[in-house]
């Protein structure tokens, strides 16, 4: 009777099928900790890109228009200095790491939006795979799979890498540099050192021609991180990382270690805040408005982030979108410090879940914060628990601090702050995996007295008590 019931799909059949499915999923996680997150991420992004392209009339985000239009002009050989008064060429070359492949793909498959969106989706899937590699070098394969899948399906990660934006390439460049630094930490032979040098060098070069204020923190963190821990081969490792920090910025036109870029742009952070806030519904910077009479005009030059805008060399007023009014542009280190707390909260924590803004996108972003906050807590646990494993945490932590500081001062509206925050999600996922592993190992240990549990926290070496291998 039981056999007959099982044959016709009796009550025990669904249970057996469920157990079989769980075993298959567990086996896949064990055997393919990098390939599985990559495949899931790629499938999700292809579906999202196709759906967005089919259902959205025009572009989902205004910034997409520039990447697609200038890519089409470049593919047809019509991208000249006359395009948008030079802004087209300037944007194309400032984001060349992303735009050159787009141009080639447009030539091969036609200048369709979906072609460029799938390129962004591939880079998002690469990011998920790199996070799995990073976690897999520190923890078990299961944790690597979980961390990679978290990046693969996290809502904003999927969104920003399913449209024509350079964001996903920034993520891949930063995560690739982190993997390279970890290889540097463990490398004992010249082959491994050479591989790490190539990986970090390619990652930094891609960032150099993509987003300067993400590239320079990565280059500086590359040189600094290997001094915060002792690599297996200290002298060659530190020398190679110092050379990468010094020479890659020079090769990309930013000066030795980026000194010329810092000198030129370091005084314009207040202006960047002002421009990014002007006309934005989600602006959290509200510069002073004054009567337009007597405003001193300055020359108009294109910039990669704001387009053709008026750049003041001294604290003057610039034309605003409001008729007969000008915006007072704050400048100076003191003003930047005053903007830091508000900018940090906006970059890291807003929009708050209990706040509602203008439109569905604001509300959806607020809902996603409910996912971010527990990840932040787990990440904090991971940093504290693994504080002695500086080979693991030095580079992600240093680059996250640098980028957060710059973004907190330069951002002016929640839209761009929320989007740029995702370039650090790979680090949040990595630290959260460390924290989750540590808490899981503590929970799995036999119940002991409080006095016996304290040394576990003090030792902060959960790699010796990893669970789930």
N, C-alpha and C positions, 0 to 999 in steps of 0.2 A: 504494500500500500504506500509506504514511504517512497519506494522507488518510482511507483506510478505517479505520485504527487510531484516528485522532482522532475520526472520526464515531461509532465504537462505544465511545468512552471508553477509548482505549488508554493506554499508560503516560505519554504526554505531557499528557493531559487533566488529571489531578490537579495537575500542576505549574503548568499555565496557570491553573487555578482558584485555586490558592493565591496566585499572583502577582496575579491580579485582585482577590482578597480583600484582599491587603496594600495594593494601590493604592487600593482603596475606603476602607479604614480610614485610610490616610494622608490621603486627600482630605477625609474627614470631620473629621479632627483639624485640618487646615489651615483648612477653611471654617467649622467650627462649634466653636471652642475653648471656648465657654461653654455652648452648648446641649447638646453631647454629654455632658459630665460631669453636667449637670443631669438629662438624660434617664436616663442609666445609674444615677445615684444614686436617682432617684425609683422606677425599676423595681425595683431591688434592695430598697429599703425597703418598697415595697408588698408584694413577695413575702414578705419577712421578717415584716412586720406581720401579714399574713394567716396565715402559717404559725404564728407564735407564738400568735396569738389562737385558732386552730383546735386546736392541739395542747396548749396550756397550760391546765390547769384552775385557775382563779383568776388570780393575777397573777404575772408572772415576778419582779418586784421589789416588796417591801412598799410602797415609796413611791408606787407607782402607785395604790394603793387610795384615798389621800387626794385625788389629782387627779380621779379618776373619780367618787368618791362626792360630793365637794363640787361638782363640775361638774353632776352630776345634780340635786343639791338646788337649785343656783342656777337651772338650766334650768326647774325646776318651781316656782320661787318659794318654796322652803322653807329656804333658807339663812339662818338667823337666828342671833343671838348665843347661842342655846341649843345650837347644834351643837357638840358636844365642848367644852362650857364656853368657847366663844368661839374655840377654835383653828381651827374650820372657816372662819369669816369672816376670821380673821387670815391663814391660809395663802392663802385665795382672793385677798385684796387684795395680799398680798406678792408673789404670782405672777400679778398681774392681766393682764400682757401675754400670758401663755400661757392663763390660765383664761377670760378673756372670749371669745376665739374658740372655745374648747372649748364654752362655754355656748351660744353661737349655733349651733354645729354640732349640738349635742345637740337644740336646739329644732327645727332644720330636718330632721335625718335620724334622730333618735331617740337616746336615751342609751346608745349601744353603745360598747364599749371600742375596737373597730376604728376608729370615727370619730375618736376622740381620737388613736389611734396613727397614723393616716394624716396628721393635722395635724402631729404631730411629725416624721413622715417627710418631709413637704413642706419643713419648715424645714431638715432635714438636707440635702436636695437643693439648697436655696437656698445653704447654706454651701459646698457643693462648687462651685456656680456663682460665688460671690463670690471664692473662692480662685483660680479660673481667671481672673477679671477682674483680680485683684490681680497675679498672675504675668504676665498678658498685657500689663499696663502697663509691666512691667520687661523682659520677655524676649520670645521669639518665641511664635507661636501654638501650636507643638508643645509647648513647655514648659508653656504655660498648660493645654493639654489634659491633659498627663501629671499635673500637679499636681492639677487638678480631679478626674481619675479616681482618683488616690491617695486623696483624701478620700472619693470616692464609694464605694469598695469596702473601705476600711480596716475590719477586723472590728469594733472597738469603736465606731467612728463609726456603722456600720450598726446595731449592737445598741442603743446608747443612743437612736437616733433612730427606732427601730421599735417602741418601747414608749411608754407614756404618762408621759413625764418631760419636764421643761422644759429639759433639757440642750441640745437642738439649737437652741433659740431663743437661748440664751446664746451659742453658737458664731456664729450668724448675726448677732447684735448686735455682737459684737467684730469679726468679719470685715467687716461693713458699715461700721463706724467706720474700720477700716484703709483701705478703699477711698476713703472720704470724705476722709481725711487726705491720701492720695496725689493726689486731685483738687485739694485745697487747695494742695498743693505746686506743681502745674503750672498752676493757674488764673491767667489774665491778664485776663479780662473778668468783669464783674459777674454775668453769667448763670452762669458756671462756679462763681463764689464762692457764689452763691445755691443752686445745686444741691448743692455740697459741704456747705453749712450745713444744708440739709434732710436730707441723707443721714446726716450725723454726728448731728444733733439727734434724728432718729427712732431711730437705733440706740441712742443713749444713753438716750432715754426708755424704749425697750423694756427695756433692761437695768435701769433704775431701778426698774421694777415687776416685776422678775424675780429678780435676785440682787444684793443690795447690794454684797457684797464682790467682785463682778466689775465692777459698774457704776462704783464710785468709782475703781478703778485706771484704767479706760478714760477717765473724765472727766479725771483728773489727767494721764494720758498725752496726751490731746488738747491740753491747754494747753502741756505741756512739749515735746512732739515738735516743734512748729513753731518753737521756739527753738533746737533742735539743728541745724536746717538753715535755709537762706534761701529762703523761698517766692518764687514769681514776683511776688506782690504782698505784701510783708512786713507792712506796717502793717495793712491790713484783715484779712488772714488771721490774724495773731496776735491782733488785737482780737476777732474773731469766735470763735476757739477759746477765748480766755480767758473770754468771756461764756458760752459753752456750759458750760465747766467750773464757773463760779460759779453760774449760774442754774438749770441743769437739776437739780442736786441740791437746790437750794432749792425748786423747783417740786414735787419728789417728797417733800418733807418731811424731808430729811436735813440741812438747813442749808446755808449758803453754802459751796460746795465740799465739802459733806459733813461740816462741822466738828462738828455736833451728834451725828451718827451715830458719828463717831470717838471723841468724848468719852464717849459712853454705852457703846459696845461695845468700845472698845479695851482696857478692863480685864477683859473677860470671855473673852479668848482661851483662858486656861487652863481655864476652865469648859467652853468648847466642846470642847476636847481631851478632857476628862474624860467628858463626856456621850457623845461620839461613840465613845469606847473602851469604855464600860460595856456589858457583855454581848455585845460583838462578837467573833466567832471570830477575826477577822483584826486584832485590836487590836495596835498597836505602842506605845501609851501605857498604862502600867500604874501607875495612881495608888495611893497608900498606903491600906490598909484599917485602920481602927481600930475598937475596940469602940463600939457604938452608944450606950452610956450617956452621958448628958450632952450629946448633940448638940443644937445650937440650931436649931430649925426656922425657915425663912424663907418668905416668901409664894410662892405658885405662880403663874407667869404663862406664857402661851404664847409660843413663839418660832417663827419660820418654819422653822428647820432642825432643831429637836429636839423640838418639840411641847410639851405641858404638862410643865414641869420646874421644879425648885426652883432659883432663881437666888440665889446668895449675894452679898451686897454686900461682905463681908470674907472673909479666908481662914478659912472654917469647913468643917465636914463636912456632907455632904448624904446623904440615904438612898440606899443602893445596892440592887442586886437580890439581894445576899447577905444572908440573914437575920442580924439582930443585928450588922450591921456597917455602917459609914459609909465614904464615900470622902472623902479629904482633897483639897480643891480647891486646886491651886497657883494663885497669882496674882502679879502684878508683872512688870515688864519683864525682870528677871533670869531668872525661870523661863521666860519666853517665849524668851529668847535660848538657854537651855540646850536647849529643845525644838527649836530651829531645825535643827540638823544632821540629827537623826534624822528629823524631819518632811520635810526636803528630800529625803533619800534615798528615803523611802517615797513621796513624791508624784511624784518624777521617774523613779525607776528600779525600784521594786519592784512586784510580786513578781519576784524573780530567777528566771531560767529553770531553775536547778538546784534550786529549792525546790519542795516540794509541800505544799499546805495541805489544808484540809477541803473536799472537794467538787470537782466538775468545773470550776466557774466559776473557782476559784483557779488550777487547772492551766492552763486555757485563757488566762487573763490572763498567766500566766508565759510561755507560748509566744509570745504577742503581743509580749512584750518583745524577742524576736529581730528584730522589725520596727522597733521603736522605736529601738534602739541605733544601727543604721546611719543612720537618719534624723537622729538627734542629731548624729552625726559630720558628715554632709553639711550640716546646718544651721549647725554651728560654722564649717565652711569658708565657707559663704555669708556669715555675719556678718563674718568676717575679710576675705574677698575684697572685699566691698562696703562696707567700713567708711567709705569716703569718700562713698558714696551714702546720706547720712543721710535724704534724702527718702524712700528706700525702706525703710530698716530702723528708723528712729527709733521710730515708734509701735508696731510689733509687738514690738520689743525691750523698750521701756520697760514696756508693759502686761504682757508676759510676766514680767519681773522683779518687778513689783509683785504680780501674782496669785500667782506662785510663792512669794514671801516670805510673803504672808498665809496661803496654804494650808499651807505648811510648818509654820507655828506653830499653826494652828487644827485641822488634821486629827488624828484619833485612831485611825483604823483604815484598813486597806488598801483595803477596799471603796469607801468614799467618796473616798479619795485617788485611786484608780485612775479612778474615774468623773469626778471633777472635773478631772483632768489633761487629759481630752479637750477641755476648753474652750480649750486652747491648741494643739490639733493643727493648726488652720488656720495658726498662725504657724510651727510646726515644718515643715509642708509647704511654706510659702512660702520660708523660709530654705533648706530642703533643695533646692528647685528652683534657687535662686540658686547654691548650692554645686555641684550637679550640672552646671549650665550652665558654671560656671567650670572645673571639672575636665575637662569634655568639650571646651571650647575649648582648654585646654592640651594635651590628648591629640591633638587634630586638627592642631595646629601642627606644622610640619616639625621633625624631630629636630635639636636644637641643643645646643651645649655647656652645661654647668652654669652658666657665667658669663653666658650669654645668656638663660637661663631665669629667673634671679633677678629681673631688673627686672620681669618679667611679674607676679610675686607682689607686688612692691613697689608697682606702679602700682595694682593692685586695681581696675581698670576694665574688667571683662570685657564690658561692653556694647559696646565697640568691636570685639570679636572674637567676637561671638555666632555660634554654629554652628547650622545647621539651619533658617535662615530660608527 
